Amino acid sequence: MLRRSIPERALGALFGGDLAATVLRRHLAGLLRPDQCQLKMAALRRDLSVAIQQDIDHRTGGVLRLNETSPAVQSLCDEALLHAPDIPTLDAAFDAVLQFTPDGAVEFKDVRVQQYAQTLAELDPTVLVAWRLVCRSEAKGNGKQASLETAVDRLRPLFVGPHFDGQPFAENHVHLAGVTGSELVLAHVVLGQTIPQAKSEHKDVLRRVRRIRRVLSSLATDLWPANGDVDKELIKRWVAQVLPAIPDGDKEAVPDSHVDWGTLARGLSSNGNGQAQVCSNWLVWKLGDTASRDQYQAAWIWLFIALWRTYRSDKMNVTARAVILLVISDIMVLRRRLLMDGNGLRRFTTQCFESPVRDVAKQRARWEESSSEETARRIFARRGDKAAIKVRLDSLGKAWLPALACNANKVIRMHECDSALSHEQSRNYWHLCAHFNRVKEEQPRRQLWELAKTLRDDLHSYQAWPITRPAGHDGNGLEPEFEVFPSQIIRGLDVVGDETRWPIERFAPMLRWLRSPEAAPGIPRKLPEGPGQRPEPQLHLSIHAGEDYAHPLSGLRHVDETVDFCEMGAGDRLGHALALGIPPDEWLRRHGDVTLPLDEHVDNLIWAWRRAVDLGDPEASNLDEARCVLPRLKKRIERLLPHVSWYPPAGGDAPLTEKHLQHLHEAWALRKNCPYKVLQQAGNIVVEDTDLAIGAPDWLRLRAALDGATTDTAEGLYVLRANHEANPFLAEKKPAWRVCVAAPRHGHVTRRQHELENLSTEAITAEAEMPIPCLHDHDDADDLRFMLALQDACLERYAQLGLAIEANPSSNVYIGQLQTHSDHPIYRWNPPDAADLNKGRCFNLFGLRSKPMPVTINTDDPGMIPTTLRLEHHLIHEGAIDRGYSEQKAAAWIEKLRQFGLDLFDAAHK
């Protein structure tokens, strides 16, 4: 989770914290009581200070001392708050990370890009930029409408500077559903003209949206059109009218309202040639004009300019300013609901990706088209940019494809300055990567095979997909018809989502099958020559693995399973793969003690045992660290194996033999076989289908164990586990054990840890206060050092296979166990200085690596984790300098990664 400084935390708590917004709302609602005619400022400042402090404590776990946070809190809630038009903290926040260029554009300061990323996590920088634009427009000589309009026109997404503009970039890992930025989502929600349908999970969001819309409606109809006729009496009357819109409750104080921005804009004047002074009448015309024409990116900045200009008016009283501040705070509270904040992929997929705020935006009639335009604009930000776009397997062929293709064509034509650029030509800049999802509660393997077969049919179909829209779309006339075969635009396969819940073994058989020529028997592979020839599918793998994991060994095993079970090779990629780079002791120090299912832990130990045997072999790596851990690994497996859910009870106390350990590992390796296919072969009748040989390549070997599986063979162990998974209610009842794995803080096991590990299962069950009993284990210093060596061994093997890692730095910082971009393992995978891979150096301590791991930089979900592709390169470039590399070395390294990203895209696109 991204680390933020105290001032940024405090600023985010005031302008985007639910607690501060609640305090403002409560104090404003109090003015509706007959005994209170004005805000009690001392009480308001005190309550805001408490709310900001509580917000900081809640989001940091109370790790910051009060004497560290109090100065920042007090500077926000000083005597001038709401009394004066100035907010010095906003000026300081802008000056810290942003600057004006000589031509009047706004961009972040290169040297402070890490701090800028921290600001992005707390506050939409549009709030800061709009504030400064309003302040500048008040200065002598800067108040012309044309000057402000030009400045707004020059603003770029997230105010990224031109440092990397001169070269094209390739985005090799971006999700179509995760590109649309929070500002577009919120603009649809806040400026929309329809009242969203209420859902139980939307209740709080809708209350806030209604309050924002009611206040904006009052501003747009009662205050802003007054223009130069605003005086203190009008402000008082407006405050009296708007206060009933403030309270919350199941029964709202006033009816819902919204602004018809088109009608409003038509009723106002644009004031001619732009040489007139900026005024509220003109500002609301700009806001209404852009909002009514669905130019939501422009409308978003004009909204905050209008709000801040109103706040800064010397005619405003403290109550009126409090109302404006509440509107801005409410909007930023909604923004928090759209962004990831907290560790873990499950939190991201269930809370952030399915945010109720985003659901409200999707109810807008223009949402699909607007988000598609935004997606194309962000992905193809500059000339020559390319992208491999990840899409859901069950959404292929839907209406979004023509919208995406046409908007991509429009943006690429603009960059290439070629209005005649065809869809066929613009398609050279993008393709799709279809992915299975790990998010559904129940998705039997049978359904996964059905999804795979549907994709197979599409890939081998002679039915082309249209990627142009019908005549007259949006009044643009007839677009030339253009169709593509699915195999022309689907170039990759992926599996996304919570890998801790749904392991790759569920999906690997389908992925192997889809990439095999055997997937389409009877379909001619060579077609007659001609312009309509369908190309054969050429599918690379780009699989999420080692992104989020319960233990360092879990992450390493998940990655290794992905490589082995999916039969990955040259040109394939691993998405994220943090488990290959974050040092295990570092990960555990940040995470603390680990609790995970016992079955998973025993799988980890068995896998680690086999890797230790291989690495410790004197004829191979001869690694002392591997041989050191072997005896304890064996003892840990021996102690925990009887409690594995699918493992049958064994009579007596026979010791665990090397042969049985080997069988356990072989049974793990056999999991590349789909149990759904294997179990169909029970009995004397073979139900062979065309996908059996690929989905279950060892089915003949396994079939013999189907009628009488025992623990004496690897095949029997595999079948016992497969039967348990297929029929969990028929298996012998066992507790669903979990295991708590401790990492001794001072390198020694405590007496309490010894006691816990030696407790009998009966004693644990009797004393357990939780419904799921927990066994105990620990990783010692030797285990952690072996895991570090194991990461290097895996990196070397995968690099030799020709794999690459698709790094997503900001995504990894927001979701994973990282605090800054300079902590990212990309510097270990592919060091900026090749000398760091010399034997014994920092990234080759054990002499196991001979080459860097190829890597690309990507964004993942840039709308939910605020970033752009060029910002990611900025952050990693600055992170390299932070780690001590020279600017020249960091620049050369980033250029190498940029070029490799383009080469990797082109290789998959051919």
DOTIBA-330711 format. One line per field, with one value per residue (C-alpha): x, y, z; residue number from 0. Coordinates in steps of 0.02 Angstrom, whole numbers, plus 50000, padded with zeros to 5 digits. Example, Ala and Ser with C-alpha at 12.3 -4.5 7.8 and 13.67 -1.06 7.14 Angstrom:
// DOTIBA-330711
X	c(50615	50684)
Y	c(49775	49947)
Z	c(50390	50357)
n	c(0	1)
***
This chain:
// DOTIBA-330711
X	c(50000	50072	50151	50093	50166	50073	50025	49954	49857	49786	49739	49653	49560	49490	49446	49404	49369	49196	49221	49262	49118	49001	49060	49029	48857	48808	48858	48771	48614	48614	48577	48404	48361	48274	48395	48552	48576	48762	48901	48993	49166	49265	49163	49173	49363	49378	49265	49355	49523	49459	49386	49549	49650	49531	49538	49729	49730	49602	49696	49868	49823	49871	50058	50086	50113	49995	50137	50184	50009	49943	50040	49972	49795	49803	49869	49713	49593	49666	49573	49567	49469	49311	49335	49463	49462	49638	49682	49872	49880	49812	49942	50079	50014	50013	50186	50256	50218	50149	50209	50160	50259	50311	50165	50039	50013	50018	50127	50200	50380	50491	50601	50449	50355	50355	50275	50151	50099	50066	49958	49861	49818	49735	49661	49613	49747	49610	49561	49734	49750	49578	49621	49782	49699	49568	49702	49800	49645	49623	49797	49816	49832	49779	49591	49545	49427	49542	49690	49594	49518	49689	49760	49618	49636	49820	49788	49834	49770	49841	49951	50091	50234	50312	50470	50427	50321	50451	50442	50299	50258	50175	50049	50063	49951	49795	49616	49481	49362	49493	49549	49412	49473	49388	49361	49255	49155	49123	49080	48945	48881	48887	48836	48709	48530	48444	48418	48505	48403	48420	48501	48534	48723	48704	48609	48752	48820	48650	48622	48786	48754	48582	48655	48791	48664	48545	48681	48745	48568	48548	48715	48676	48502	48511	48689	48803	48692	48688	48863	48915	48756	48811	48810	48809	48619	48604	48728	48623	48466	48557	48620	48443	48382	48522	48529	48376	48472	48609	48533	48542	48409	48290	48167	48257	48221	48194	48153	48290	48350	48477	48540	48490	48660	48611	48464	48571	48709	48587	48514	48683	48803	48977	49027	49102	49285	49363	49443	49314	49356	49318	49152	49035	48910	49042	49109	48940	48915	49079	49027	48853	48916	49046	48931	48786	48901	48966	49140	49157	49345	49331	49172	49262	49394	49267	49161	49302	49353	49174	49167	49334	49296	49135	49226	49355	49229	49247	49056	49047	49015	49079	48918	48921	49103	49064	48931	49057	49186	49057	49018	49202	49227	49076	49144	49315	49234	49155	49326	49396	49263	49331	49515	49604	49658	49720	49812	49749	49677	49513	49483	49518	49403	49258	49264	49356	49321	49137	49120	48939	48996	49047	48881	48789	48890	48850	48665	48694	48636	48799	48914	48971	49017	49095	49201	49255	49315	49408	49487	49554	49616	49712	49782	49839	49902	50036	50087	50142	50073	50016	49917	49872	49703	49636	49451	49336	49314	49125	49113	49196	49097	48990	48944	49096	49213	49154	49152	49330	49392	49313	49373	49547	49546	49492	49629	49765	49713	49731	49906	49961	49885	49804	49616	49613	49694	49591	49533	49649	49796	49748	49725	49914	49919	49813	49751	49657	49705	49554	49551	49464	49402	49438	49302	49146	49102	49071	49135	49147	49277	49139	49088	49268	49279	49119	49195	49354	49256	49158	49322	49391	49240	49266	49451	49424	49267	49246	49120	49208	49169	49120	49227	49138	48976	48814	48780	48738	48814	48824	48787	48958	48892	48934	49099	49179	49133	49274	49274	49406	49420	49428	49598	49664	49630	49636	49822	49837	49759	49758	49683	49644	49576	49605	49738	49733	49554	49562	49733	49798	49774	49588	49626	49790	49711	49598	49742	49851	49706	49664	49844	49854	49813	49713	49584	49497	49495	49412	49434	49554	49711	49758	49630	49630	49736	49637	49598	49474	49595	49577	49744	49781	49767	49934	49906	50037	50005	50002	49946	49923	50031	50119	50027	49939	49984	49964	50146	50307	50312	50130	50173	50327	50232	50088	50210	50297	50131	50083	50243	50240	50054	50024	50183	50242	50385	50471	50361	50245	50230	50196	50082	50145	50247	50291	50327	50484	50555	50501	50627	50532	50596	50541	50369	50343	50403	50271	50135	50165	50117	50031	49873	49829	49739	49838	49821	49904	50045	50084	50083	50210	50323	50318	50357	50498	50569	50584	50666	50787	50835	50869	50965	51066	51124	51315	51302	51190	51187	51266	51178	51218	51060	50955	51037	51022	50831	50797	50791	50670	50561	50541	50493	50367	50284	50281	50196	50065	50025	49901	49789	49773	49590	49600	49739	49667	49709	49860	49878	50031	50172	50276	50407	50394	50511	50602	50503	50338	50398	50439	50265	50188	50285	50242	50059	50075	50149	50004	49884	49912	49785	49604	49515	49349	49419	49511	49364	49258	49368	49311	49251	49284	49210	49332	49244	49380	49351	49462	49521	49564	49741	49785	49676	49734	49894	49925	49749	49803	49925	49795	49652	49726	49711	49529	49455	49565	49669	49795	49934	50066	50082	50083	49933	49836	49873	49813	49650	49618	49629	49525	49387	49386	49366	49229	49133	49181	49025	49065	49241	49283	49249	49403	49421	49457	49626	49718	49897	49976	50155	50263	50428	50531	50567	50743	50792	50746	50586	50498	50447	50265	50292	50370	50220	50096	50183	50186	50003	49900	49756	49637	49705	49693	49514	49465	49542	49494	49389	49373	49259	49410	49549	49727	49892	50057	50223	50366	50496	50671	50816	50877	50704	50699	50872	50826	50669	50777	50889	50736	50676	50843	50835	50659	50707	50853	50745	50609	50732	50811	50637	50615	50477	50450	50368	50233	50265	50128	50216	50075	49954	50080	50110	49924	49877	50034	50161	50255	50264	50351	50389	50574	50532	50471	50563	50586	50758	50801	50728	50815	50942	50983	51166	51209	51353	51225	51201	51383	51405	51395	51323	51159	51045	51146	51198	51199	51274	51117	51080	51166	51053	50921	50736	50651	50520	50395	50313	50123	49972	49851	49696	49744	49568	49560	49743	49770	49913	49962	50092	50212	50186	50234	50397	50425	50401	50515	50647	50646	50645	50806	50886	50821	50910	51076	51090	51149	51026	51115	51107	50925	50879	50968	50884	50710	50738	50787	50627	50522	50594	50574	50390	50366	50462	50359	50196	50255	50310	50136	50050	50133)
Y	c(50000	50168	50267	50448	50595	50674	50835	50733	50624	50778	50862	50704	50690	50866	50866	50681	50608	50547	50603	50783	50790	50726	50863	50997	50927	50915	51094	51162	51062	51137	51308	51246	51248	51408	51435	51439	51574	51561	51432	51410	51421	51371	51213	51178	51197	51084	50950	50957	50937	50783	50712	50737	50657	50509	50487	50484	50361	50248	50239	50216	50102	50235	50218	50406	50501	50644	50768	50725	50743	50888	51027	50973	50960	51129	51215	51159	51211	51378	51540	51588	51433	51489	51670	51711	51665	51593	51414	51416	51226	51209	51331	51234	51068	51135	51212	51051	50942	51046	51189	51299	51282	51435	51408	51403	51215	51125	50974	50884	50917	50776	50773	50758	50625	50506	50640	50676	50493	50507	50662	50569	50436	50564	50697	50724	50846	50934	51013	51088	51141	51223	51316	51386	51431	51531	51618	51660	51726	51849	51921	52077	52038	51856	51876	51862	51723	51673	51650	51534	51440	51412	51350	51225	51164	51125	51015	50832	50676	50677	50825	50714	50815	50797	50708	50546	50623	50604	50414	50290	50167	49997	49949	49760	49738	49845	49793	49869	49885	49971	50115	50243	50371	50421	50598	50535	50419	50559	50683	50564	50541	50723	50810	50680	50729	50567	50506	50336	50185	50146	49985	49934	49943	50115	50197	50300	50344	50403	50513	50599	50614	50690	50818	50867	50885	50988	51111	51122	51151	51294	51368	51355	51430	51552	51614	51590	51675	51833	51871	52046	52077	51965	52052	51996	52001	51885	51768	51766	51727	51590	51512	51511	51425	51295	51243	51129	51030	50985	50862	50675	50550	50425	50566	50706	50885	50941	50850	50782	50905	50916	51041	51035	51093	51113	51226	51322	51350	51406	51533	51612	51712	51657	51841	51850	51847	51791	51959	51994	51961	51794	51799	51672	51691	51642	51501	51420	51437	51343	51211	51193	51191	51054	50950	50958	50900	50755	50829	50769	50787	50973	50992	50916	51052	51190	51126	51147	51315	51376	51307	51381	51549	51553	51505	51643	51783	51920	51927	51750	51723	51577	51477	51493	51441	51292	51236	51245	51152	51018	50992	50970	50855	50749	50729	50677	50554	50471	50469	50371	50239	50219	50197	50050	50078	49927	49764	49612	49567	49506	49679	49754	49637	49642	49823	49932	49851	49834	50005	50065	50236	50156	50063	50228	50302	50151	50192	50345	50326	50395	50298	50162	50283	50409	50279	50205	50376	50400	50228	50262	50434	50366	50209	50295	50452	50497	50455	50275	50209	50028	49917	49738	49759	49627	49584	49459	49294	49301	49478	49445	49496	49620	49797	49874	49809	49925	50072	50035	50007	50166	50275	50200	50236	50415	50448	50362	50459	50620	50574	50519	50675	50561	50577	50436	50308	50150	50031	49900	50017	50075	49894	49878	49976	49861	49685	49592	49469	49365	49313	49189	49261	49198	49302	49194	49100	48937	48901	48713	48650	48595	48778	48828	48701	48772	48947	48880	48791	48949	49043	48900	48913	49101	49086	48956	49033	49099	49225	49392	49522	49699	49833	49981	50058	50079	50223	50389	50347	50509	50603	50562	50479	50308	50235	50120	49942	49838	49665	49557	49375	49348	49265	49428	49531	49401	49371	49318	49220	49263	49213	49357	49377	49301	49167	49126	49064	48988	48911	48901	48712	48745	48842	48772	48624	48743	48861	48720	48655	48825	48847	48674	48635	48489	48611	48619	48447	48437	48623	48648	48734	48800	48901	48952	49106	49266	49429	49344	49214	49179	49172	49031	49082	49132	49148	49199	49178	49329	49258	49342	49246	49285	49451	49423	49278	49218	49170	49194	49007	49013	49151	49061	48898	48986	49059	48892	48803	48933	48906	48715	48677	48799	48743	48921	48959	49095	49248	49209	49327	49324	49463	49550	49403	49500	49335	49322	49484	49545	49473	49350	49426	49598	49534	49447	49598	49706	49574	49497	49319	49223	49119	49008	48844	48693	48608	48756	48762	48577	48598	48739	48631	48484	48596	48682	48511	48457	48622	48606	48431	48494	48650	48558	48424	48429	48391	48542	48706	48631	48761	48750	48848	48711	48567	48661	48665	48488	48400	48525	48529	48341	48353	48491	48391	48235	48329	48418	48295	48187	48339	48382	48378	48248	48139	47978	47928	47815	47678	47681	47808	47756	47888	47988	47911	47995	47887	47949	48128	48098	48027	48181	48295	48191	48199	48388	48388	48280	48422	48489	48353	48412	48304	48336	48245	48111	48060	48037	47887	47783	47607	47507	47633	47764	47929	48000	48168	48278	48381	48236	48210	48393	48427	48266	48208	48076	48005	47829	47826	47896	47785	47633	47718	47770	47608	47592	47745	47731	47840	47719	47798	47972	47924	47865	48026	48127	48029	48042	48230	48239	48132	48240	48397	48320	48246	48341	48283	48099	48113	48069	48220	48314	48486	48623	48658	48819	48852	49006	49026	49139	49221	49235	49419	49396	49239	49122	49025	49081	48960	49000	48954	48787	48756	48795	48683	48537	48547	48395	48423	48369	48505	48636	48588	48591	48763	48840	48996	49011	48901	48849	48770	48825	48729	48819	48822	48944	48997	49016	49117	48970	48951	49136	49132	48978	49065	49212	49092	49004	49168	49186	49007	49032	49196	49111	48965	49079	49195	49044	48990	49159	49221	49404	49489	49619	49738	49855	49965	50075	49931	49829	49972	50000	49816	49726	49732	49882	50059	50157	50132	50120	49961	49874	49713	49771	49833	49656	49571	49682	49794	49965	49918	49748	49732	49702	49529	49481	49333	49387	49560	49621	49536	49376	49332	49145	49144	49066	49199	49227	49352	49483	49441	49529	49651	49780	49925	49937	50014	49869	49968	50152	50215	50133	50156	50333	50330	50332	50231	50377	50417	50236	50258	50424	50339	50192	50306	50415	50259	50202	50369	50355	50186	50268	50243	50392	50491	50435	50251	50265	50352	50221	50081	50155	50177	49993	49941	50055	49979	49802	49839	49889	49737	49620	49694	49683	49501	49454	49558	49483)
Z	c(50000	49946	50085	50101	50196	50342	50249	50105	50228	50314	50149	50090	50256	50242	50058	50036	50205	50251	50431	50384	50260	50397	50515	50383	50343	50527	50566	50411	50448	50622	50545	50502	50687	50742	50886	50775	50645	50608	50610	50774	50699	50853	50870	50683	50681	50833	50758	50591	50679	50770	50608	50511	50650	50660	50471	50475	50620	50537	50373	50451	50594	50720	50687	50676	50838	50878	50895	50714	50641	50746	50655	50486	50556	50641	50485	50393	50532	50582	50618	50434	50381	50287	50346	50211	50026	50036	50081	50100	50113	49937	49871	49960	49893	49714	49728	49802	49651	49506	49399	49252	49092	48992	48872	49015	49031	49199	49233	49382	49431	49368	49521	49634	49539	49688	49797	49657	49656	49843	49813	49678	49806	49919	49805	49625	49564	49466	49633	49650	49469	49466	49627	49553	49386	49481	49584	49425	49338	49481	49453	49349	49164	49180	49194	49011	48962	48819	48936	49052	48906	48828	48994	49013	48834	48866	49018	48997	49087	49264	49212	49150	49076	48902	48961	48868	48729	48593	48584	48567	48707	48709	48843	48861	49013	49030	49068	48959	49106	49213	49101	49127	49252	49414	49347	49201	49315	49439	49302	49241	49418	49473	49312	49254	49224	49273	49450	49465	49516	49700	49757	49935	49910	49830	49973	50045	49873	49810	49963	49929	49742	49774	49895	49770	49630	49736	49783	49603	49543	49666	49616	49430	49441	49587	49607	49458	49326	49433	49371	49425	49523	49666	49834	50014	50023	49873	49956	50113	50014	49918	50081	50150	49992	49985	50168	50158	50026	50151	50278	50255	50299	50225	50194	50104	50153	49973	49812	49700	49570	49432	49306	49124	49066	48885	48923	49047	48919	48786	48906	48943	48839	48787	48792	48620	48575	48739	48779	48914	49095	49175	49265	49343	49200	49073	49183	49202	49014	48986	49111	49037	48858	48888	48998	48876	48734	48840	48848	49025	49041	49003	49106	49255	49263	49228	49373	49498	49425	49450	49627	49681	49601	49699	49859	49834	49803	49932	49942	50013	50198	50302	50281	50092	50088	50200	50074	49931	50035	50074	49889	49847	49997	49948	49771	49836	49958	49806	49723	49870	49837	49661	49701	49778	49958	50054	50026	49934	49766	49838	49912	49741	49644	49767	49830	49707	49539	49581	49663	49682	49619	49455	49450	49463	49319	49210	49220	49112	48932	48860	48976	48854	48716	48833	48923	48757	48698	48861	48848	48673	48723	48872	48793	48632	48717	48589	48413	48389	48553	48549	48667	48707	48790	48910	48895	48979	48889	48907	48834	48666	48514	48612	48558	48643	48507	48365	48487	48543	48366	48299	48441	48429	48243	48275	48403	48301	48144	48243	48304	48131	48052	47925	47911	47783	47900	47882	48017	47944	47966	48141	48195	48185	48348	48456	48488	48624	48759	48813	48995	49107	49272	49447	49528	49527	49686	49594	49420	49390	49269	49152	49131	49102	48961	48886	48889	48809	48672	48634	48613	48507	48392	48375	48339	48204	48134	47958	48028	48039	48172	48120	48200	48122	48182	48086	47969	48049	48218	48316	48156	48083	47928	47860	47917	47788	47832	47902	47975	48055	48096	48285	48264	48192	48349	48489	48512	48694	48838	49022	49189	49308	49483	49653	49630	49816	49791	49616	49573	49395	49391	49358	49199	49132	49036	48939	48900	48834	48731	48656	48598	48521	48338	48408	48476	48307	48227	48057	48021	47875	47934	47763	47668	47487	47454	47442	47531	47648	47713	47899	47990	48109	48292	48366	48553	48680	48865	48980	49147	49314	49437	49600	49614	49781	49895	50072	50098	49996	49957	49900	49777	49711	49690	49602	49476	49450	49427	49298	49200	49210	49201	49058	48967	48946	48827	48728	48703	48849	48996	49182	49245	49403	49475	49634	49721	49613	49676	49848	49972	50085	50248	50187	50137	50305	50402	50320	50325	50496	50542	50402	50413	50266	50230	50290	50120	50036	50164	50143	49953	49976	50085	49964	49817	49914	49965	49783	49734	49880	49824	49647	49700	49831	49708	49699	49513	49487	49585	49741	49848	50033	50077	49994	50084	50249	50245	50186	50356	50433	50277	50291	50476	50444	50305	50414	50556	50450	50311	50412	50436	50250	50203	50065	50140	50216	50395	50408	50537	50650	50655	50506	50464	50304	50175	50033	49913	49982	49973	49792	49763	49845	49728	49576	49628	49633	49458	49397	49439	49264	49218	49226	49357	49269	49117	49217	49325	49170	49128	49279	49242	49085	48963	48900	48866	48756	48673	48567	48714	48830	48770	48802	48953	49040	48954	49089	49088	49039	49183	49304	49245	49328	49498	49479	49549	49702	49743	49885	49954	49891	49718	49645	49537	49688	49783	49634	49622	49810	49799	49639	49716	49872	49766	49659	49807	49965	50058	50030	50098	50277	50386	50441	50520	50393	50468	50442	50491	50567	50504	50612	50567	50727	50753	50823	50729	50871	50904	51061	51198	51159	50976	51028	51139	51000	50873	50995	51046	50995	50876	51014	51129	50992	50951	51134	51161	50995	51008	50819	50712	50607	50712	50678	50682	50700	50607	50579	50452	50524	50456	50350	50271	50226	50149	50047	49984	49929	49833	49762	49688	49597	49535	49467	49383	49296	49235	49169	49084	48998	48941	48855	48969	49016	49165	49139	49284	49342	49470	49536	49539	49639	49760	49789	49805	49864	50004	49935	50004	49866	49682	49723	49823	49666	49619	49439	49492	49548	49396	49269	49356	49282	49306	49230	49354	49493	49418	49439	49555	49736	49696	49769	49641	49620	49797	49766	49591	49518	49387	49222	49137	49177	49172	49025	49089	49028	49120	49112	49201	49235	49289	49270	49305	49477	49520	49453	49329	49145	49051	49041	49225	49265	49170	49260	49429	49392	49316	49473	49582	49499	49541	49719	49731	49687	49499	49398	49294	49135	49183	49237	49073	48966	49064	49047	48860	48847	48938	48828	48670	48736	48770	48589	48526	48635	48569	48389	48410	48473	48340	48187)
n	c(0	1	2	3	4	5	6	7	8	9	10	11	12	13	14	15	16	17	18	19	20	21	22	23	24	25	26	27	28	29	30	31	32	33	34	35	36	37	38	39	40	41	42	43	44	45	46	47	48	49	50	51	52	53	54	55	56	57	58	59	60	61	62	63	64	65	66	67	68	69	70	71	72	73	74	75	76	77	78	79	80	81	82	83	84	85	86	87	88	89	90	91	92	93	94	95	96	97	98	99	100	101	102	103	104	105	106	107	108	109	110	111	112	113	114	115	116	117	118	119	120	121	122	123	124	125	126	127	128	129	130	131	132	133	134	135	136	137	138	139	140	141	142	143	144	145	146	147	148	149	150	151	152	153	154	155	156	157	158	159	160	161	162	163	164	165	166	167	168	169	170	171	172	173	174	175	176	177	178	179	180	181	182	183	184	185	186	187	188	189	190	191	192	193	194	195	196	197	198	199	200	201	202	203	204	205	206	207	208	209	210	211	212	213	214	215	216	217	218	219	220	221	222	223	224	225	226	227	228	229	230	231	232	233	234	235	236	237	238	239	240	241	242	243	244	245	246	247	248	249	250	251	252	253	254	255	256	257	258	259	260	261	262	263	264	265	266	267	268	269	270	271	272	273	274	275	276	277	278	279	280	281	282	283	284	285	286	287	288	289	290	291	292	293	294	295	296	297	298	299	300	301	302	303	304	305	306	307	308	309	310	311	312	313	314	315	316	317	318	319	320	321	322	323	324	325	326	327	328	329	330	331	332	333	334	335	336	337	338	339	340	341	342	343	344	345	346	347	348	349	350	351	352	353	354	355	356	357	358	359	360	361	362	363	364	365	366	367	368	369	370	371	372	373	374	375	376	377	378	379	380	381	382	383	384	385	386	387	388	389	390	391	392	393	394	395	396	397	398	399	400	401	402	403	404	405	406	407	408	409	410	411	412	413	414	415	416	417	418	419	420	421	422	423	424	425	426	427	428	429	430	431	432	433	434	435	436	437	438	439	440	441	442	443	444	445	446	447	448	449	450	451	452	453	454	455	456	457	458	459	460	461	462	463	464	465	466	467	468	469	470	471	472	473	474	475	476	477	478	479	480	481	482	483	484	485	486	487	488	489	490	491	492	493	494	495	496	497	498	499	500	501	502	503	504	505	506	507	508	509	510	511	512	513	514	515	516	517	518	519	520	521	522	523	524	525	526	527	528	529	530	531	532	533	534	535	536	537	538	539	540	541	542	543	544	545	546	547	548	549	550	551	552	553	554	555	556	557	558	559	560	561	562	563	564	565	566	567	568	569	570	571	572	573	574	575	576	577	578	579	580	581	582	583	584	585	586	587	588	589	590	591	592	593	594	595	596	597	598	599	600	601	602	603	604	605	606	607	608	609	610	611	612	613	614	615	616	617	618	619	620	621	622	623	624	625	626	627	628	629	630	631	632	633	634	635	636	637	638	639	640	641	642	643	644	645	646	647	648	649	650	651	652	653	654	655	656	657	658	659	660	661	662	663	664	665	666	667	668	669	670	671	672	673	674	675	676	677	678	679	680	681	682	683	684	685	686	687	688	689	690	691	692	693	694	695	696	697	698	699	700	701	702	703	704	705	706	707	708	709	710	711	712	713	714	715	716	717	718	719	720	721	722	723	724	725	726	727	728	729	730	731	732	733	734	735	736	737	738	739	740	741	742	743	744	745	746	747	748	749	750	751	752	753	754	755	756	757	758	759	760	761	762	763	764	765	766	767	768	769	770	771	772	773	774	775	776	777	778	779	780	781	782	783	784	785	786	787	788	789	790	791	792	793	794	795	796	797	798	799	800	801	802	803	804	805	806	807	808	809	810	811	812	813	814	815	816	817	818	819	820	821	822	823	824	825	826	827	828	829	830	831	832	833	834	835	836	837	838	839	840	841	842	843	844	845	846	847	848	849	850	851	852	853	854	855	856	857	858	859	860	861	862	863	864	865	866	867	868	869	870	871	872	873	874	875	876	877	878	879	880	881	882	883	884	885	886	887	888	889	890	891	892	893	894	895	896	897	898	899	900	901	902	903	904	905	906	907	908	909)
***
